[in-house]
Amino acid sequence: MPTAPAPFDELFRSALRGVPPRRLEPGECQSEAGHRCTLCAASSIDYAQEAALKDRLLQEFWRTSGSPIALDTLIHSPRGRGYRTVTKRKVFHGRDSVQIGLIDPSERGLRPFEALRCAIEPPEHAVIYATVRREIGRPPMGPLAEQLNYVIVKGTERELTVILNVREVGTRLIRAANDLSKLLSRACRSIVATFVYQEESGGRYYLGSRPSRPPHALRKLFGKSDIALSVAGVKLLYGPLSFSQVNHSILKQMIDTVAALLKPSTGRTLYDLYCGYGMFALCLARHFRSVVGAERYADSIEAARENAARLKIRNVRFVRQDITAESLPKTVQNLHPDDAVLLDPPRGGTGEGVIECVAAHRPALALHIFCNIDLIPSDRKRWEDNGYRLARAVPLDMFPGTPDVEMILLFERR
């Protein structure tokens, strides 16, 4: 069985402790009181140093995992700072005040930390959060402040969508949210839409975790209904609640890498599991005879179907379903031994029996993408135990400033 290496985030944070903190610009990675943010590496080192450090640590991590092959060199992010296209702030309700902020793990009680300008976020996001922080304590905003869970910003470098996650919606709250939306639009001209999203649980998932949501859960206050993303020459649209990648600058390199590893063939079908709004399926469709995408979230699968129709890509089919050992056999029942499977699961990884179900259908290739690389040793063994060998491993720095790394593993049928 593969050796379990030390968790990569421990390696990364331990290495950072020996690095002298870099000099910060005014307001960067610090609070109004001048306290330095400790949430990510951006306050400690510049990106060139960080990428070199990550590459060295990844090689160490890989060696101790007992992998039978060498690890490729880390693909650096074209933008190492200011790259995040999805950001959020949690709302903290005190007895006499409302605060919004990041959660600093070094603080007991998970108190908020509000950096005036986060180095891994675009400057426009800082303007939005500063405006919310300034306005949310005013009496007219009371109905909104009482119910607010998160403030979320999504979009691209040019167009931003703001989502106000609230527990309950009422007439007074909508009025206050509309007033805040107008103030935000004046402060940041890049805002093209504002939404109120009702999430009663107020849990840790800032866009909820339900696979389907009632129609009234999302209310548009103004602007565009969808977020637009152009990647690898393909324009994709998706709803504000769909999962979306946080680093657009590296997506073309990621898609090019996936396309090369999958050994495209017009005689081969690609099965894209956890397909989201169809980014891989639609960008790669021209390389394959056909593509089948599967996804559990209703809004994402609807966006995938609409993207395919708008782009007139006719060799793709999208099905909505949970990716489980029980439901998957129906989706892959026509899988041929020459076909390929792409798995891009969430951070928690694939469910029990999913890898085994895919392997039982004997696809020629299986491309497994990890955003939690600590799962790799155990999942690699699952593939090996079911007749596959690891042929290539490519790391991408999808999340600069953090210990997280995206890893693409290619498995070939033995």
Secondary structure by P-SEA (a helix, b strand, c coil): cccccccaaaaaaaaaccccccccccccccccccccccccccccccaaaaaaaaaaaaaaaaaaaccccccccccccccccccccbbbbbbbbccccccccccccccccccbbbbcccccccaaaaaaaaaaaaccccccaaaaaacccbbbbbbcccbbbbbbbbccccaaaaaaaaaaaaaaaaacccccbbbbbbbccccccccccccccccccccccccccbbbbbcccbbbbbcccccccccccaaaaaaaaaaaaacccccbbbbbccccccaaaaaacccccbbbbbbccaaaaaaaaaaaaaaccccbbbbbccccccccccccccccccbbbbbbccccccccaaaaaaaaacccbbbbbbccccccaaaaaaaaaacccccbbbbbcccccccbbbbbbbbbcc
